[in-house]
C-alpha cells in the first residue's frame, strides 16, 4: 500500500519578487582580442550617448542608434554587463502572522482514507 503525504498551503508567500527594470554595468569588451590578450577599457557604467544635433541623427533611427552607444567608452550596449533590478513586495498580513481571518478557500479538514 502506498502512502501519500498531502501538504496544504494556506497562504501565498509573504515576499514577492518582480523584475521592474534593467541596468547596464561595466563594459566587458576585450580590446586586445585580436592579439590574443585580454584588456578592458575600465568603463564602469553604461551611459546612453545623446544626439549631437547634426545631420541625419535627428531622425528616429539616428536617435535609436545613438541610445545604444555608450557615451563614456563608445561601445555598443551589448558589451556592458546586464543587471536586472528586482522589486521586493512585502505582504503585511502574512508578515505580521495574522491568521485570525479565514476564508472558505483557506480552511480545510484532513480526512483519513
MARBA-888940 format. One record per residue: residue number from 0; y, x, z of N, C-alpha, C in turn. Coordinates in steps of 0.1 Angstrom, whole numbers, plus 5000, padded with zeros to 4 digits. Each point is the difference from the previous one (the first is absolute). Example, Ala and Ser with C-alpha at 12.3 -4.5 7.8 and 13.67 -1.06 7.14 Angstrom:
BEGIN
n  nY  nX  nZ  caY  caX  caZ  cY  cX  cZ
0  4943  5132  5078  5012  4991  5000  5012  5009  5000
1  5011  4996  4993  5011  5009  5000  5011  4992  5008
***
This chain:
BEGIN
n  nY  nX  nZ  caY  caX  caZ  cY  cX  cZ
0  4988  5008  5000  5012  4992  5000  5012  5009  5000
1  5010  4997  4992  5012  5008  4998  5011  4993  5009
2  5007  5009  5008  5011  4995  5008  5013  5002  4993
3  5009  4991  5002  5013  5002  4994  5011  5000  5011
4  5010  5008  4997  5011  5001  5009  5012  4995  4993
5  5006  4989  5005  5012  4994  4994  5012  5004  5008
6  5010  5006  4993  5012  5004  5007  5011  4991  4995
7  5007  4993  5009  5010  4991  4996  5014  5006  5004
8  5009  5001  4990  5013  5005  5003  5009  4988  5001
9  5006  5000  5012  5009  4988  5003  5014  5002  4994
10  5005  5012  4999  5013  5002  4995  5000  5012  4990
11  5010  5000  4992  5002  5011  4991  5005  5012  5008
12  4999  5012  4995  5005  5012  5007  5015  4999  5003
13  5005  5006  5010  5014  4998  5004  5009  5009  4992
14  4995  5010  4993  5008  5008  4992  4996  4998  4985
15  5011  4999  4992  4998  4998  4986  5008  5011  4992
16  4994  5007  4991  5006  5010  4992  5003  4994  4986
17  5012  5003  4995  5003  4996  4987  5008  5011  4993
18  4997  5003  4988  5007  5010  4992  5013  4994  4995
19  5011  5007  5004  5013  4994  4997  5008  5009  4990
20  4995  5012  4998  5008  5008  4991  4993  5014  4997
21  5006  5007  4990  4995  5013  4996  5011  5010  5001
22  4998  5011  5005  5009  5011  5001  4994  5012  4994
23  5008  5009  4994  4994  5012  4993  5005  5012  5008
24  4991  5009  5004  5002  5011  5008  5003  5013  4992
25  4994  5011  5005  5003  5013  4994  4994  5001  4986
26  5006  5009  4992  4995  5003  4986  4988  5009  5001
27  4990  4996  4992  4987  5008  5000  4998  5006  4986
28  5010  5002  4992  4999  5005  4987  4997  5015  5001
29  4990  5005  4993  4996  5014  5000  5008  5007  4988
30  5010  5007  5003  5008  5007  4990  4993  5012  4994
31  4990  5006  5007  4993  5012  4995  4986  4997  4995
32  4998  4987  4996  4986  4997  4995  4997  5007  4987
33  5009  5003  4992  4997  5007  4987  4995  5014  5002
34  5004  5006  5011  4996  5014  5003  4988  5001  5010
35  4996  4988  5004  4988  5000  5009  5004  5001  5015
36  5013  4999  5003  5004  5001  5014  5003  4986  5006
37  5007  5000  5011  5004  4988  5007  5014  5002  5006
38  5009  4993  4994  5014  5001  5005  5007  4986  4999
39  5005  4996  5012  5007  4987  5000  5015  5003  5002
40  5009  4990  4996  5014  5003  5001  5006  4997  5013
41  4993  4993  5009  5006  4998  5014  5008  4987  5001
42  5000  4992  4990  5007  4987  5001  4993  4992  5010
43  5008  4995  5010  4994  4993  5012  4998  4985  4998
44  5009  4994  4991  4999  4986  4999  5005  4996  4986
45  4995  4989  4995  5004  4995  4987  5013  4993  5001
46  5010  5004  4992  5013  4993  4999  5002  4996  4986
47  5001  4987  4997  5001  4995  4987  5013  5005  4994
48  4999  5005  4987  5012  5005  4993  5008  4988  4996
49  5013  5002  5001  5009  4989  4996  5004  5003  4985
50  5005  4989  4993  5004  5001  4987  5013  5008  4999
51  5001  5009  4990  5012  5008  4998  5011  4993  4994
52  4997  4989  4993  5010  4992  4994  5004  5004  4986
53  4992  5008  4993  5004  5004  4987  4989  4997  4990
54  5004  4997  4988  4991  4997  4989  4992  4988  5001
55  4987  5001  4996  4991  4988  5000  4994  4998  5014
56  5003  5008  5010  4994  4999  5013  5004  4987  5007
57  5010  4993  4995  5004  4987  5007  4991  4989  4996
58  4991  5002  4990  4990  4989  4997  4990  4998  5011
59  4993  4989  4999  4990  4997  5011  4989  5011  5000
60  4996  5005  4988  4990  5010  4999  5004  5013  5006
61  5013  5004  4997  5005  5012  5006  5002  5000  5015
62  5004  4989  5005  5001  4998  5015  4986  5001  5006
63  4990  4993  4994  4987  5000  5006  4994  5014  4999
64  5002  5008  4990  4995  5013  4999  5007  5009  5010
65  5013  4998  5002  5007  5009  5010  4995  4997  5014
66  4996  4988  5003  4996  4996  5013  4986  5006  5004
67  4993  5005  4990  4987  5006  5002  5001  5015  5001
68  5011  5006  4998  5002  5014  5002  5007  5003  5013
69  4996  5011  5007  5005  5004  5013  5013  5007  4997
70  5011  4997  5008  5013  5006  4998  4999  5014  5006
71  4992  5003  5010  4999  5013  5007  4993  5010  4992
72  4988  4997  4994  4992  5010  4993  4998  4998  4985
73  5004  4988  4996  4998  4997  4985  4987  4995  4996
74  4990  4999  5009  4986  4997  4997  4999  4984  4999
75  4990  4996  4993  4996  4986  5000  4996  4995  5013
76  5001  4987  5003  4997  4994  5013  4985  5002  5003
77  4991  5001  4990  4986  5001  5002  4996  5013  5006
78  5008  5010  5000  4997  5013  5006  5002  5000  5016
79  5008  4990  5004  5003  4999  5015  4989  4992  5007
80  4997  5004  5012  4990  4993  5008  5004  4986  5003
81  4991  4991  4998  5002  4985  5002  4996  4997  5014
82  5009  4994  5008  4998  4996  5014  5002  4985  5000
83  4990  4992  5005  5002  4986  5002  5004  4997  5014
84  5011  4992  5001  5006  4997  5013  4994  4986  5004
85  4994  5000  5012  4994  4988  5005  5009  4994  5011
86  4999  4986  5000  5008  4993  5010  4989  4994  5010
87  5003  5002  5013  4990  4995  5010  5006  4987  5006
88  4992  4990  4999  5005  4987  5006  4991  4996  5012
89  5007  4998  5011  4992  4996  5012  5001  4985  5002
90  4989  4994  5004  5000  4986  5003  5001  4999  5015
91  5011  4994  5005  5003  5000  5014  4990  4991  5008
92  4994  4990  4994  4991  4991  5007  4987  5008  5004
93  4995  5008  4990  4988  5007  5002  5002  5013  5009
94  5012  5006  4998  5003  5012  5008  5001  4997  5015
95  5006  4988  5003  5002  4997  5014  4987  4995  5007
96  4990  4997  4992  4987  4996  5006  5000  4985  5004
97  5008  4992  4994  5001  4986  5002  4988  4993  4994
98  4991  4996  5008  4988  4993  4995  4999  4986  5005
99  5011  4995  5006  5000  4986  5005  5000  4990  4989
100  5006  5002  4989  5001  4991  4989  4987  5001  4992
101  4993  4989  4998  4988  5000  4992  5001  4989  4989
102  4996  5003  4989  4999  4991  4989  4986  4996  4997
103  4997  4990  4993  4987  4996  4996  4992  5011  4993
104  5008  5007  4991  4993  5011  4993  4997  5012  5008
105  5007  5002  5011  4998  5012  5008  4990  4998  5011
106  4997  4987  5004  4990  4997  5010  4986  4999  4994
107  4990  5005  5006  4987  4999  4995  4990  5000  5011
108  4989  4995  4997  4989  5000  5010  4988  5007  4995
109  4993  5007  5009  4989  5008  4996  4987  4991  5002
110  4992  5000  4990  4987  4993  5001  4989  5009  4997
111  4989  4997  5007  4988  5009  4998  4991  4993  4990
112  4994  5007  4992  4991  4995  4990  4986  5003  5003
***
